Amino acid sequence: MYDLTPPAVYVHERVLADERYRRRMRRVVAALKAPVEPRPFGDADLPDMIRQGLLAGRGPMGTLADVRDPILLFNAFRFDDQQEERMGWARSLDAGVWEGTWRALLGYGAFHWADYNLASDHARHDKVCRPCWRIHLQEGCVHRCIYCGLGGLLVSMLNIEEYCHCLGQIIARHPWQETYLLDDDADPPCLEPEQDTLGPLIEYFGTLKGRYLVVHTKTWNTAWMRNLRHNGNTIVVWSLSGPTQSAVIEPRTGTTAQRIEAARVAQEAGYTIRYKFKPIIPVRTWREDAAAAVQQLFAHTRPDMISLSVYMWMDIEELLRRVPRELLDEACVQAALEQKEAMKDTLARPFPPDVRAAIYEHYLREIRRWDKDIPVSLSTENFAMWKRMGPALGATATTYVCGCGPNSVPGARRLACHPFTTPVRDAAGIPCTY
C-alpha cells in the first residue's frame, strides 16, 4: 500500500464486532509510516467528530494551505432497511456535509443507480454517458490532485463478503449490464493488499461468466494483483496524464511513466487494460506532453481502447482558484475567459468547443501515429462535441465504447445495444442502494 501518515484513524463499532474486519483494519494500521492508535466510534459520535474537524481537510486541495494524508475511517456497510431513517437523522443535523459523505459515514451507498441520459437525469441533454449501476467500497482519496475535493478523509468499507452477496443480487436482476465500475469517488488500489477488499472483489468477479469489474485508477500499485484469480474478468482503466500534469497537478499519484508501468504489470498478469486521458488540463506544454504520454503507453502496453476528456464541470475562475494560472496554456485560459458567458450553462465549461476540439484532434493524431485501429472515444462530453468529432472517431454518441460503460466488455469496438433504452432498474428490496 502507499506510505501514509494519517493524522487519525477511526474504526466503527461494526468493524470491531467482526474479527475479519478487525484483521483488515489492523493490517493497514500496521503498515502506516508511524504508529497511530485507532479510535473506536459509533454513529452517535459523528456529530462531535465533524465539529472537531473530521472533514477539515475536505475542499479543493489546490485551495488549501496545508494538504496532508487523509484521516482513515474504517466502516462496514449496513445492509438493512434503515437507510432513509438514518439519512433523515443526518440531514436534520444541518452539518453542511455532502450526502455522499453522510452515506459513507453511516455505512450506506454500496450501489448507485446512475441515471445518466435517462428521463430523470436533469443534465441528459448536456452530456453523453451511460446509465448503469456503479458500485462503491470507499469514499475519499490519498492522492493530492489539486483540482479535487476528495482529500482529507478516506472512508473504507471492510465487509467485502457480505458486499459480494448483495452485489450478486444486483447482477442477477440486471442481465443487460455486463461491466461494473468501482468507486468513481475514490482510488481503490491505494490501501491494498493490506486492506484485502479489492482482491476478494476481483476474485469474486473471476467466478462469474460474462460479467466484469472495472477499476479506474491513477495508481502505480499493481504488483500485488499478479497472482489473483481474476480469470480475465477485471478491467483496469488508468486515468493517464502527461508528465507536467501527473507530477505537478496530481501529486502522490503515479507519474506518467509509473502508471504505464503499473498497466504493463497488470496486462502481463492477464488483465484487460485501458487508458482515459481524463481530465486533460491544458498546461503550457500540453501538446508535447500528450505526444510523450501516447508514445510511452504504446511502447510498453497494448490497451483495448482509449478515451479522452478535457477538464470540465466548473467556471474558469474556479479552475484558476484550484490550478495556478502560470501552469496553464494562456491561449486556452483567455478563450475560456472571453467565452465565459456563452459557456455558463453547460457542464462542459470552462473551455469553449473550439479549444476542446483542438485538444481532442491533437490527441487523436498522436494516437493514430502508433495505432490506426484502436477505438478512441470521448468521455462525459456533450452531444454537440460528439457530432463534431464523431466522424473522426468513427463512432456516434450511441455507438461508441468507452473505458467504463456498462457494455464496454474487453475487445468491444461498437455497442451492440442502444445505451439509453436497454437499461432498466430493478432493485426493489435490495439494501444499500440509492
Contacts in CASP RR format, 6 or more apart in sequence:
PFRMAT RR
TARGET T0000
AUTHOR 0000-0000-0000
METHOD contacts of the structure
MODEL  1
MYDLTPPAVYVHERVLADERYRRRMRRVVAALKAPVEPRPFGDADLPDMI
RQGLLAGRGPMGTLADVRDPILLFNAFRFDDQQEERMGWARSLDAGVWEG
TWRALLGYGAFHWADYNLASDHARHDKVCRPCWRIHLQEGCVHRCIYCGL
GGLLVSMLNIEEYCHCLGQIIARHPWQETYLLDDDADPPCLEPEQDTLGP
LIEYFGTLKGRYLVVHTKTWNTAWMRNLRHNGNTIVVWSLSGPTQSAVIE
PRTGTTAQRIEAARVAQEAGYTIRYKFKPIIPVRTWREDAAAAVQQLFAH
TRPDMISLSVYMWMDIEELLRRVPRELLDEACVQAALEQKEAMKDTLARP
FPPDVRAAIYEHYLREIRRWDKDIPVSLSTENFAMWKRMGPALGATATTY
VCGCGPNSVPGARRLACHPFTTPVRDAAGIPCTY
1 28 0 8 1.000
1 31 0 8 1.000
1 190 0 8 1.000
1 191 0 8 1.000
1 192 0 8 1.000
1 193 0 8 1.000
1 194 0 8 1.000
1 195 0 8 1.000
1 221 0 8 1.000
2 142 0 8 1.000
2 190 0 8 1.000
2 191 0 8 1.000
2 221 0 8 1.000
2 252 0 8 1.000
3 33 0 8 1.000
4 32 0 8 1.000
4 33 0 8 1.000
4 69 0 8 1.000
4 72 0 8 1.000
4 142 0 8 1.000
5 32 0 8 1.000
5 33 0 8 1.000
5 34 0 8 1.000
5 68 0 8 1.000
5 69 0 8 1.000
6 32 0 8 1.000
6 36 0 8 1.000
6 69 0 8 1.000
6 70 0 8 1.000
6 71 0 8 1.000
6 72 0 8 1.000
7 68 0 8 1.000
7 69 0 8 1.000
7 71 0 8 1.000
8 36 0 8 1.000
8 39 0 8 1.000
8 71 0 8 1.000
8 72 0 8 1.000
9 29 0 8 1.000
9 32 0 8 1.000
9 36 0 8 1.000
9 37 0 8 1.000
9 38 0 8 1.000
9 39 0 8 1.000
9 71 0 8 1.000
9 72 0 8 1.000
9 73 0 8 1.000
9 74 0 8 1.000
10 38 0 8 1.000
10 39 0 8 1.000
10 40 0 8 1.000
10 41 0 8 1.000
10 49 0 8 1.000
10 54 0 8 1.000
10 71 0 8 1.000
10 72 0 8 1.000
10 73 0 8 1.000
10 74 0 8 1.000
11 25 0 8 1.000
11 38 0 8 1.000
11 39 0 8 1.000
11 40 0 8 1.000
11 41 0 8 1.000
11 73 0 8 1.000
11 74 0 8 1.000
12 40 0 8 1.000
12 41 0 8 1.000
12 42 0 8 1.000
12 73 0 8 1.000
12 74 0 8 1.000
12 75 0 8 1.000
12 76 0 8 1.000
12 107 0 8 1.000
13 40 0 8 1.000
13 41 0 8 1.000
13 42 0 8 1.000
14 21 0 8 1.000
14 75 0 8 1.000
14 76 0 8 1.000
14 78 0 8 1.000
14 107 0 8 1.000
14 159 0 8 1.000
15 21 0 8 1.000
15 22 0 8 1.000
15 25 0 8 1.000
15 74 0 8 1.000
15 75 0 8 1.000
15 76 0 8 1.000
15 158 0 8 1.000
16 22 0 8 1.000
16 40 0 8 1.000
18 76 0 8 1.000
18 159 0 8 1.000
20 158 0 8 1.000
20 159 0 8 1.000
20 161 0 8 1.000
21 74 0 8 1.000
21 76 0 8 1.000
21 158 0 8 1.000
21 159 0 8 1.000
24 74 0 8 1.000
24 158 0 8 1.000
24 194 0 8 1.000
24 195 0 8 1.000
24 196 0 8 1.000
24 197 0 8 1.000
25 38 0 8 1.000
25 74 0 8 1.000
25 158 0 8 1.000
27 194 0 8 1.000
27 195 0 8 1.000
27 196 0 8 1.000
28 72 0 8 1.000
28 74 0 8 1.000
28 156 0 8 1.000
28 191 0 8 1.000
28 194 0 8 1.000
28 195 0 8 1.000
29 36 0 8 1.000
29 38 0 8 1.000
30 194 0 8 1.000
31 194 0 8 1.000
38 74 0 8 1.000
41 49 0 8 1.000
43 86 0 8 1.000
43 106 0 8 1.000
46 54 0 8 1.000
46 90 0 8 1.000
46 105 0 8 1.000
46 106 0 8 1.000
47 93 0 8 1.000
47 95 0 8 1.000
50 95 0 8 1.000
50 97 0 8 1.000
54 71 0 8 1.000
54 73 0 8 1.000
54 153 0 8 1.000
55 97 0 8 1.000
55 101 0 8 1.000
55 152 0 8 1.000
55 153 0 8 1.000
56 152 0 8 1.000
57 64 0 8 1.000
57 67 0 8 1.000
57 68 0 8 1.000
57 70 0 8 1.000
57 151 0 8 1.000
57 152 0 8 1.000
57 153 0 8 1.000
58 101 0 8 1.000
58 149 0 8 1.000
58 150 0 8 1.000
58 151 0 8 1.000
58 152 0 8 1.000
58 153 0 8 1.000
59 149 0 8 1.000
59 151 0 8 1.000
60 146 0 8 1.000
60 147 0 8 1.000
60 148 0 8 1.000
60 149 0 8 1.000
60 321 0 8 1.000
60 322 0 8 1.000
61 67 0 8 1.000
61 144 0 8 1.000
61 145 0 8 1.000
61 146 0 8 1.000
61 147 0 8 1.000
61 148 0 8 1.000
61 149 0 8 1.000
61 151 0 8 1.000
61 322 0 8 1.000
62 146 0 8 1.000
62 147 0 8 1.000
62 321 0 8 1.000
62 322 0 8 1.000
62 323 0 8 1.000
63 321 0 8 1.000
63 322 0 8 1.000
67 144 0 8 1.000
67 151 0 8 1.000
68 152 0 8 1.000
69 142 0 8 1.000
69 152 0 8 1.000
70 140 0 8 1.000
70 141 0 8 1.000
70 142 0 8 1.000
70 151 0 8 1.000
70 152 0 8 1.000
70 153 0 8 1.000
70 154 0 8 1.000
71 152 0 8 1.000
71 153 0 8 1.000
71 154 0 8 1.000
72 154 0 8 1.000
72 156 0 8 1.000
73 105 0 8 1.000
73 153 0 8 1.000
73 154 0 8 1.000
73 155 0 8 1.000
73 156 0 8 1.000
74 156 0 8 1.000
74 158 0 8 1.000
75 104 0 8 1.000
75 105 0 8 1.000
75 107 0 8 1.000
75 155 0 8 1.000
75 156 0 8 1.000
75 157 0 8 1.000
75 158 0 8 1.000
76 107 0 8 1.000
76 157 0 8 1.000
76 158 0 8 1.000
76 159 0 8 1.000
76 162 0 8 1.000
77 107 0 8 1.000
77 108 0 8 1.000
77 109 0 8 1.000
77 110 0 8 1.000
77 157 0 8 1.000
77 159 0 8 1.000
77 162 0 8 1.000
77 163 0 8 1.000
77 166 0 8 1.000
77 432 0 8 1.000
78 86 0 8 1.000
78 106 0 8 1.000
78 107 0 8 1.000
78 108 0 8 1.000
78 431 0 8 1.000
78 432 0 8 1.000
79 110 0 8 1.000
79 162 0 8 1.000
79 166 0 8 1.000
79 431 0 8 1.000
79 432 0 8 1.000
80 431 0 8 1.000
81 431 0 8 1.000
83 106 0 8 1.000
83 108 0 8 1.000
83 431 0 8 1.000
83 432 0 8 1.000
83 434 0 8 1.000
86 106 0 8 1.000
86 108 0 8 1.000
87 99 0 8 1.000
87 102 0 8 1.000
87 103 0 8 1.000
87 106 0 8 1.000
87 108 0 8 1.000
90 97 0 8 1.000
90 102 0 8 1.000
90 105 0 8 1.000
90 106 0 8 1.000
91 102 0 8 1.000
97 105 0 8 1.000
100 109 0 8 1.000
100 139 0 8 1.000
100 185 0 8 1.000
101 139 0 8 1.000
101 153 0 8 1.000
101 155 0 8 1.000
103 109 0 8 1.000
103 139 0 8 1.000
103 434 0 8 1.000
104 136 0 8 1.000
104 138 0 8 1.000
104 139 0 8 1.000
104 155 0 8 1.000
104 157 0 8 1.000
105 155 0 8 1.000
107 157 0 8 1.000
107 432 0 8 1.000
108 432 0 8 1.000
108 434 0 8 1.000
109 136 0 8 1.000
109 432 0 8 1.000
109 433 0 8 1.000
109 434 0 8 1.000
110 135 0 8 1.000
110 136 0 8 1.000
110 137 0 8 1.000
110 157 0 8 1.000
110 163 0 8 1.000
110 166 0 8 1.000
110 167 0 8 1.000
110 432 0 8 1.000
110 433 0 8 1.000
111 133 0 8 1.000
111 134 0 8 1.000
111 135 0 8 1.000
111 136 0 8 1.000
111 166 0 8 1.000
111 167 0 8 1.000
111 170 0 8 1.000
111 427 0 8 1.000
111 430 0 8 1.000
111 432 0 8 1.000
111 433 0 8 1.000
111 434 0 8 1.000
112 133 0 8 1.000
112 134 0 8 1.000
112 135 0 8 1.000
112 136 0 8 1.000
112 433 0 8 1.000
112 434 0 8 1.000
113 131 0 8 1.000
113 133 0 8 1.000
113 425 0 8 1.000
113 427 0 8 1.000
113 433 0 8 1.000
113 434 0 8 1.000
114 129 0 8 1.000
114 130 0 8 1.000
114 131 0 8 1.000
114 132 0 8 1.000
114 133 0 8 1.000
114 134 0 8 1.000
115 121 0 8 1.000
115 131 0 8 1.000
116 124 0 8 1.000
116 127 0 8 1.000
116 129 0 8 1.000
116 130 0 8 1.000
116 131 0 8 1.000
116 132 0 8 1.000
117 124 0 8 1.000
117 127 0 8 1.000
117 128 0 8 1.000
117 129 0 8 1.000
117 130 0 8 1.000
117 131 0 8 1.000
117 419 0 8 1.000
117 420 0 8 1.000
118 124 0 8 1.000
118 131 0 8 1.000
118 420 0 8 1.000
118 423 0 8 1.000
121 131 0 8 1.000
123 347 0 8 1.000
125 383 0 8 1.000
126 346 0 8 1.000
126 347 0 8 1.000
126 348 0 8 1.000
126 382 0 8 1.000
127 347 0 8 1.000
127 348 0 8 1.000
127 380 0 8 1.000
127 381 0 8 1.000
127 382 0 8 1.000
128 378 0 8 1.000
128 380 0 8 1.000
128 381 0 8 1.000
128 382 0 8 1.000
128 383 0 8 1.000
128 386 0 8 1.000
128 397 0 8 1.000
129 380 0 8 1.000
130 402 0 8 1.000
130 405 0 8 1.000
130 406 0 8 1.000
130 407 0 8 1.000
130 419 0 8 1.000
130 423 0 8 1.000
131 406 0 8 1.000
131 419 0 8 1.000
131 420 0 8 1.000
131 423 0 8 1.000
132 177 0 8 1.000
132 180 0 8 1.000
132 181 0 8 1.000
132 405 0 8 1.000
132 406 0 8 1.000
132 423 0 8 1.000
133 170 0 8 1.000
133 174 0 8 1.000
133 177 0 8 1.000
133 180 0 8 1.000
133 406 0 8 1.000
134 180 0 8 1.000
134 181 0 8 1.000
134 182 0 8 1.000
134 184 0 8 1.000
135 167 0 8 1.000
135 170 0 8 1.000
135 180 0 8 1.000
135 181 0 8 1.000
135 182 0 8 1.000
135 183 0 8 1.000
136 157 0 8 1.000
136 182 0 8 1.000
136 183 0 8 1.000
136 185 0 8 1.000
136 186 0 8 1.000
137 156 0 8 1.000
137 157 0 8 1.000
137 160 0 8 1.000
137 163 0 8 1.000
137 182 0 8 1.000
137 183 0 8 1.000
137 186 0 8 1.000
137 188 0 8 1.000
137 197 0 8 1.000
137 198 0 8 1.000
137 201 0 8 1.000
138 154 0 8 1.000
138 155 0 8 1.000
138 156 0 8 1.000
138 157 0 8 1.000
138 183 0 8 1.000
138 185 0 8 1.000
138 186 0 8 1.000
138 188 0 8 1.000
139 150 0 8 1.000
139 154 0 8 1.000
139 155 0 8 1.000
139 185 0 8 1.000
139 186 0 8 1.000
140 150 0 8 1.000
140 151 0 8 1.000
140 152 0 8 1.000
140 153 0 8 1.000
140 154 0 8 1.000
140 155 0 8 1.000
140 185 0 8 1.000
140 186 0 8 1.000
141 148 0 8 1.000
141 150 0 8 1.000
141 151 0 8 1.000
141 154 0 8 1.000
141 185 0 8 1.000
141 186 0 8 1.000
141 187 0 8 1.000
141 190 0 8 1.000
142 151 0 8 1.000
142 154 0 8 1.000
142 187 0 8 1.000
142 190 0 8 1.000
142 191 0 8 1.000
142 252 0 8 1.000
143 187 0 8 1.000
143 190 0 8 1.000
143 218 0 8 1.000
143 250 0 8 1.000
143 251 0 8 1.000
143 252 0 8 1.000
143 253 0 8 1.000
144 151 0 8 1.000
144 250 0 8 1.000
144 251 0 8 1.000
144 252 0 8 1.000
144 253 0 8 1.000
145 218 0 8 1.000
145 249 0 8 1.000
145 250 0 8 1.000
145 251 0 8 1.000
145 253 0 8 1.000
146 249 0 8 1.000
146 250 0 8 1.000
146 251 0 8 1.000
146 322 0 8 1.000
146 323 0 8 1.000
147 249 0 8 1.000
147 279 0 8 1.000
147 281 0 8 1.000
147 311 0 8 1.000
147 319 0 8 1.000
147 322 0 8 1.000
147 323 0 8 1.000
150 185 0 8 1.000
150 186 0 8 1.000
154 186 0 8 1.000
154 191 0 8 1.000
156 191 0 8 1.000
156 195 0 8 1.000
156 197 0 8 1.000
157 163 0 8 1.000
157 197 0 8 1.000
158 195 0 8 1.000
158 197 0 8 1.000
160 196 0 8 1.000
160 197 0 8 1.000
160 200 0 8 1.000
160 201 0 8 1.000
161 200 0 8 1.000
163 201 0 8 1.000
164 200 0 8 1.000
164 201 0 8 1.000
164 204 0 8 1.000
166 430 0 8 1.000
166 431 0 8 1.000
166 432 0 8 1.000
167 180 0 8 1.000
167 204 0 8 1.000
169 430 0 8 1.000
170 427 0 8 1.000
170 430 0 8 1.000
170 433 0 8 1.000
171 177 0 8 1.000
171 180 0 8 1.000
171 208 0 8 1.000
171 211 0 8 1.000
173 426 0 8 1.000
173 427 0 8 1.000
173 430 0 8 1.000
174 423 0 8 1.000
174 424 0 8 1.000
174 425 0 8 1.000
174 426 0 8 1.000
176 406 0 8 1.000
176 407 0 8 1.000
176 417 0 8 1.000
176 422 0 8 1.000
176 423 0 8 1.000
176 424 0 8 1.000
177 406 0 8 1.000
177 407 0 8 1.000
177 423 0 8 1.000
178 210 0 8 1.000
178 211 0 8 1.000
178 212 0 8 1.000
178 406 0 8 1.000
178 407 0 8 1.000
178 409 0 8 1.000
179 211 0 8 1.000
179 212 0 8 1.000
179 213 0 8 1.000
179 214 0 8 1.000
179 235 0 8 1.000
179 404 0 8 1.000
179 405 0 8 1.000
179 406 0 8 1.000
179 407 0 8 1.000
179 408 0 8 1.000
179 409 0 8 1.000
180 205 0 8 1.000
180 211 0 8 1.000
180 212 0 8 1.000
180 213 0 8 1.000
180 214 0 8 1.000
180 406 0 8 1.000
181 214 0 8 1.000
181 216 0 8 1.000
181 404 0 8 1.000
181 405 0 8 1.000
182 188 0 8 1.000
182 198 0 8 1.000
182 201 0 8 1.000
182 213 0 8 1.000
182 214 0 8 1.000
182 215 0 8 1.000
182 216 0 8 1.000
183 215 0 8 1.000
183 216 0 8 1.000
184 216 0 8 1.000
187 216 0 8 1.000
187 217 0 8 1.000
187 218 0 8 1.000
187 219 0 8 1.000
188 198 0 8 1.000
188 215 0 8 1.000
188 217 0 8 1.000
189 198 0 8 1.000
189 215 0 8 1.000
189 217 0 8 1.000
189 219 0 8 1.000
189 221 0 8 1.000
189 222 0 8 1.000
189 225 0 8 1.000
190 219 0 8 1.000
190 221 0 8 1.000
192 198 0 8 1.000
192 199 0 8 1.000
192 221 0 8 1.000
192 224 0 8 1.000
193 199 0 8 1.000
193 224 0 8 1.000
198 215 0 8 1.000
199 225 0 8 1.000
199 228 0 8 1.000
201 213 0 8 1.000
202 213 0 8 1.000
202 215 0 8 1.000
202 225 0 8 1.000
202 228 0 8 1.000
202 230 0 8 1.000
202 233 0 8 1.000
202 234 0 8 1.000
203 228 0 8 1.000
203 229 0 8 1.000
203 230 0 8 1.000
205 211 0 8 1.000
205 212 0 8 1.000
205 213 0 8 1.000
205 230 0 8 1.000
205 233 0 8 1.000
205 234 0 8 1.000
206 229 0 8 1.000
206 230 0 8 1.000
206 231 0 8 1.000
206 232 0 8 1.000
206 233 0 8 1.000
206 234 0 8 1.000
207 231 0 8 1.000
208 233 0 8 1.000
210 233 0 8 1.000
210 409 0 8 1.000
211 233 0 8 1.000
212 232 0 8 1.000
212 233 0 8 1.000
212 234 0 8 1.000
212 235 0 8 1.000
212 272 0 8 1.000
212 409 0 8 1.000
212 410 0 8 1.000
213 233 0 8 1.000
213 234 0 8 1.000
213 235 0 8 1.000
214 234 0 8 1.000
214 235 0 8 1.000
214 236 0 8 1.000
214 237 0 8 1.000
214 403 0 8 1.000
214 404 0 8 1.000
214 405 0 8 1.000
214 408 0 8 1.000
215 234 0 8 1.000
215 235 0 8 1.000
215 236 0 8 1.000
215 237 0 8 1.000
216 237 0 8 1.000
216 239 0 8 1.000
216 276 0 8 1.000
216 404 0 8 1.000
217 236 0 8 1.000
217 237 0 8 1.000
217 238 0 8 1.000
217 239 0 8 1.000
218 238 0 8 1.000
218 239 0 8 1.000
218 246 0 8 1.000
218 250 0 8 1.000
218 253 0 8 1.000
218 254 0 8 1.000
218 259 0 8 1.000
219 253 0 8 1.000
219 254 0 8 1.000
219 259 0 8 1.000
219 262 0 8 1.000
220 253 0 8 1.000
220 254 0 8 1.000
220 255 0 8 1.000
220 258 0 8 1.000
220 259 0 8 1.000
220 261 0 8 1.000
220 262 0 8 1.000
221 262 0 8 1.000
222 236 0 8 1.000
222 262 0 8 1.000
222 263 0 8 1.000
222 265 0 8 1.000
222 266 0 8 1.000
222 269 0 8 1.000
223 265 0 8 1.000
225 265 0 8 1.000
225 266 0 8 1.000
225 269 0 8 1.000
225 271 0 8 1.000
226 265 0 8 1.000
226 268 0 8 1.000
226 269 0 8 1.000
227 269 0 8 1.000
228 269 0 8 1.000
230 269 0 8 1.000
230 270 0 8 1.000
230 271 0 8 1.000
232 270 0 8 1.000
232 271 0 8 1.000
232 272 0 8 1.000
232 410 0 8 1.000
234 271 0 8 1.000
234 272 0 8 1.000
235 271 0 8 1.000
235 272 0 8 1.000
235 273 0 8 1.000
235 274 0 8 1.000
235 403 0 8 1.000
235 408 0 8 1.000
235 410 0 8 1.000
236 263 0 8 1.000
236 266 0 8 1.000
236 271 0 8 1.000
236 272 0 8 1.000
236 273 0 8 1.000
236 274 0 8 1.000
237 273 0 8 1.000
237 274 0 8 1.000
237 275 0 8 1.000
237 276 0 8 1.000
237 403 0 8 1.000
237 404 0 8 1.000
238 259 0 8 1.000
238 260 0 8 1.000
238 262 0 8 1.000
238 263 0 8 1.000
238 273 0 8 1.000
238 274 0 8 1.000
238 275 0 8 1.000
238 276 0 8 1.000
239 275 0 8 1.000
239 276 0 8 1.000
239 277 0 8 1.000
239 278 0 8 1.000
239 279 0 8 1.000
240 246 0 8 1.000
240 256 0 8 1.000
240 259 0 8 1.000
240 260 0 8 1.000
240 275 0 8 1.000
240 276 0 8 1.000
240 277 0 8 1.000
240 293 0 8 1.000
240 297 0 8 1.000
241 249 0 8 1.000
241 250 0 8 1.000
241 256 0 8 1.000
241 277 0 8 1.000
241 279 0 8 1.000
241 280 0 8 1.000
241 281 0 8 1.000
241 289 0 8 1.000
241 293 0 8 1.000
242 256 0 8 1.000
242 289 0 8 1.000
242 290 0 8 1.000
242 292 0 8 1.000
242 293 0 8 1.000
243 255 0 8 1.000
243 256 0 8 1.000
243 289 0 8 1.000
243 292 0 8 1.000
243 293 0 8 1.000
244 283 0 8 1.000
244 284 0 8 1.000
244 285 0 8 1.000
244 286 0 8 1.000
244 289 0 8 1.000
244 327 0 8 1.000
245 281 0 8 1.000
245 283 0 8 1.000
245 289 0 8 1.000
246 253 0 8 1.000
246 254 0 8 1.000
246 255 0 8 1.000
246 256 0 8 1.000
246 259 0 8 1.000
247 255 0 8 1.000
247 256 0 8 1.000
248 283 0 8 1.000
248 327 0 8 1.000
249 281 0 8 1.000
249 283 0 8 1.000
249 323 0 8 1.000
249 327 0 8 1.000
253 259 0 8 1.000
254 262 0 8 1.000
256 292 0 8 1.000
256 293 0 8 1.000
256 296 0 8 1.000
257 296 0 8 1.000
260 293 0 8 1.000
260 296 0 8 1.000
260 297 0 8 1.000
260 300 0 8 1.000
260 301 0 8 1.000
261 300 0 8 1.000
263 273 0 8 1.000
263 275 0 8 1.000
263 297 0 8 1.000
263 300 0 8 1.000
263 301 0 8 1.000
263 303 0 8 1.000
264 300 0 8 1.000
264 301 0 8 1.000
266 273 0 8 1.000
267 273 0 8 1.000
267 301 0 8 1.000
267 302 0 8 1.000
272 304 0 8 1.000
272 410 0 8 1.000
272 411 0 8 1.000
273 301 0 8 1.000
273 302 0 8 1.000
273 303 0 8 1.000
273 304 0 8 1.000
274 303 0 8 1.000
274 304 0 8 1.000
274 305 0 8 1.000
274 306 0 8 1.000
274 307 0 8 1.000
274 403 0 8 1.000
275 297 0 8 1.000
275 303 0 8 1.000
275 306 0 8 1.000
275 307 0 8 1.000
276 306 0 8 1.000
276 307 0 8 1.000
276 308 0 8 1.000
276 309 0 8 1.000
276 379 0 8 1.000
276 403 0 8 1.000
277 290 0 8 1.000
277 293 0 8 1.000
277 306 0 8 1.000
277 307 0 8 1.000
277 308 0 8 1.000
277 309 0 8 1.000
277 363 0 8 1.000
278 307 0 8 1.000
278 308 0 8 1.000
278 309 0 8 1.000
278 379 0 8 1.000
278 380 0 8 1.000
279 309 0 8 1.000
279 310 0 8 1.000
279 311 0 8 1.000
279 312 0 8 1.000
280 286 0 8 1.000
280 290 0 8 1.000
280 308 0 8 1.000
280 309 0 8 1.000
280 310 0 8 1.000
280 311 0 8 1.000
280 359 0 8 1.000
280 363 0 8 1.000
281 311 0 8 1.000
281 323 0 8 1.000
281 328 0 8 1.000
282 310 0 8 1.000
282 311 0 8 1.000
282 328 0 8 1.000
282 329 0 8 1.000
282 332 0 8 1.000
282 351 0 8 1.000
282 355 0 8 1.000
282 359 0 8 1.000
283 289 0 8 1.000
283 327 0 8 1.000
283 328 0 8 1.000
283 329 0 8 1.000
284 327 0 8 1.000
284 328 0 8 1.000
284 329 0 8 1.000
284 330 0 8 1.000
286 329 0 8 1.000
286 359 0 8 1.000
287 362 0 8 1.000
290 362 0 8 1.000
290 363 0 8 1.000
290 366 0 8 1.000
291 366 0 8 1.000
294 363 0 8 1.000
294 366 0 8 1.000
294 367 0 8 1.000
294 369 0 8 1.000
294 370 0 8 1.000
295 366 0 8 1.000
295 370 0 8 1.000
297 303 0 8 1.000
298 370 0 8 1.000
298 371 0 8 1.000
303 374 0 8 1.000
304 374 0 8 1.000
304 375 0 8 1.000
304 410 0 8 1.000
304 411 0 8 1.000
304 412 0 8 1.000
305 374 0 8 1.000
305 375 0 8 1.000
305 376 0 8 1.000
305 377 0 8 1.000
305 401 0 8 1.000
305 402 0 8 1.000
305 403 0 8 1.000
305 408 0 8 1.000
305 411 0 8 1.000
305 412 0 8 1.000
306 367 0 8 1.000
306 374 0 8 1.000
306 375 0 8 1.000
306 376 0 8 1.000
306 377 0 8 1.000
307 376 0 8 1.000
307 377 0 8 1.000
307 378 0 8 1.000
307 379 0 8 1.000
307 402 0 8 1.000
307 403 0 8 1.000
308 359 0 8 1.000
308 360 0 8 1.000
308 363 0 8 1.000
308 364 0 8 1.000
308 376 0 8 1.000
308 377 0 8 1.000
308 378 0 8 1.000
308 379 0 8 1.000
309 378 0 8 1.000
309 379 0 8 1.000
309 380 0 8 1.000
309 381 0 8 1.000
310 348 0 8 1.000
310 351 0 8 1.000
310 355 0 8 1.000
310 356 0 8 1.000
310 359 0 8 1.000
310 360 0 8 1.000
311 319 0 8 1.000
311 350 0 8 1.000
311 351 0 8 1.000
312 347 0 8 1.000
312 348 0 8 1.000
312 349 0 8 1.000
312 350 0 8 1.000
312 351 0 8 1.000
312 380 0 8 1.000
313 347 0 8 1.000
313 349 0 8 1.000
314 349 0 8 1.000
314 350 0 8 1.000
315 340 0 8 1.000
315 344 0 8 1.000
315 349 0 8 1.000
315 350 0 8 1.000
316 333 0 8 1.000
316 336 0 8 1.000
316 337 0 8 1.000
316 340 0 8 1.000
316 349 0 8 1.000
316 350 0 8 1.000
318 350 0 8 1.000
319 336 0 8 1.000
319 350 0 8 1.000
320 328 0 8 1.000
320 333 0 8 1.000
325 333 0 8 1.000
332 351 0 8 1.000
332 355 0 8 1.000
335 351 0 8 1.000
335 352 0 8 1.000
335 354 0 8 1.000
335 355 0 8 1.000
336 343 0 8 1.000
336 349 0 8 1.000
336 350 0 8 1.000
336 351 0 8 1.000
336 352 0 8 1.000
336 355 0 8 1.000
339 352 0 8 1.000
340 349 0 8 1.000
340 350 0 8 1.000
342 352 0 8 1.000
343 349 0 8 1.000
343 350 0 8 1.000
343 351 0 8 1.000
343 352 0 8 1.000
346 382 0 8 1.000
347 380 0 8 1.000
347 382 0 8 1.000
348 356 0 8 1.000
348 381 0 8 1.000
348 382 0 8 1.000
348 385 0 8 1.000
351 359 0 8 1.000
353 384 0 8 1.000
353 385 0 8 1.000
353 388 0 8 1.000
356 381 0 8 1.000
356 385 0 8 1.000
357 385 0 8 1.000
357 388 0 8 1.000
357 389 0 8 1.000
360 378 0 8 1.000
360 385 0 8 1.000
360 389 0 8 1.000
361 389 0 8 1.000
361 392 0 8 1.000
364 376 0 8 1.000
364 392 0 8 1.000
364 393 0 8 1.000
367 374 0 8 1.000
367 376 0 8 1.000
375 395 0 8 1.000
375 400 0 8 1.000
375 401 0 8 1.000
375 412 0 8 1.000
375 413 0 8 1.000
375 414 0 8 1.000
376 393 0 8 1.000
377 393 0 8 1.000
377 395 0 8 1.000
377 400 0 8 1.000
377 401 0 8 1.000
377 402 0 8 1.000
377 403 0 8 1.000
378 385 0 8 1.000
378 386 0 8 1.000
378 389 0 8 1.000
378 393 0 8 1.000
378 400 0 8 1.000
379 402 0 8 1.000
379 403 0 8 1.000
381 389 0 8 1.000
383 397 0 8 1.000
386 396 0 8 1.000
386 397 0 8 1.000
386 400 0 8 1.000
387 397 0 8 1.000
390 396 0 8 1.000
393 400 0 8 1.000
395 401 0 8 1.000
395 414 0 8 1.000
398 415 0 8 1.000
398 418 0 8 1.000
398 419 0 8 1.000
398 420 0 8 1.000
399 414 0 8 1.000
399 415 0 8 1.000
400 414 0 8 1.000
400 415 0 8 1.000
401 407 0 8 1.000
401 408 0 8 1.000
401 412 0 8 1.000
401 413 0 8 1.000
401 414 0 8 1.000
401 415 0 8 1.000
402 408 0 8 1.000
406 419 0 8 1.000
406 423 0 8 1.000
407 415 0 8 1.000
407 416 0 8 1.000
407 417 0 8 1.000
407 419 0 8 1.000
427 433 0 8 1.000
END
